[in-house]
Amino acid sequence: MRKYLIKGTYSFKVQKIIMADSSEELVNHVLYRRGGYGLRGWKEREQNAYEEWIDSIEVEEVQDE
């Protein structure tokens, strides 16, 4: 059996409704919430919509060392 290294990039799009008193408060909530993960930090149950797709993929056979 051969070994392969797969490298790739992907994009994702999320949508969530957030209540805030101002757009500044909203931006702070999105960018600086727990751990600073921004949109990636949204748990599946918090999202109203989620979509992802592969931008690029590269496959390379790896030799045993």
Secondary structure, DSSP 8 states (H G I E B T S, - for coil): --EEEEEEEEEEEEE-----SSHHHHHHHHHHSGGG-GGGG--GGG-SEEEEEEEEEEEEEE---
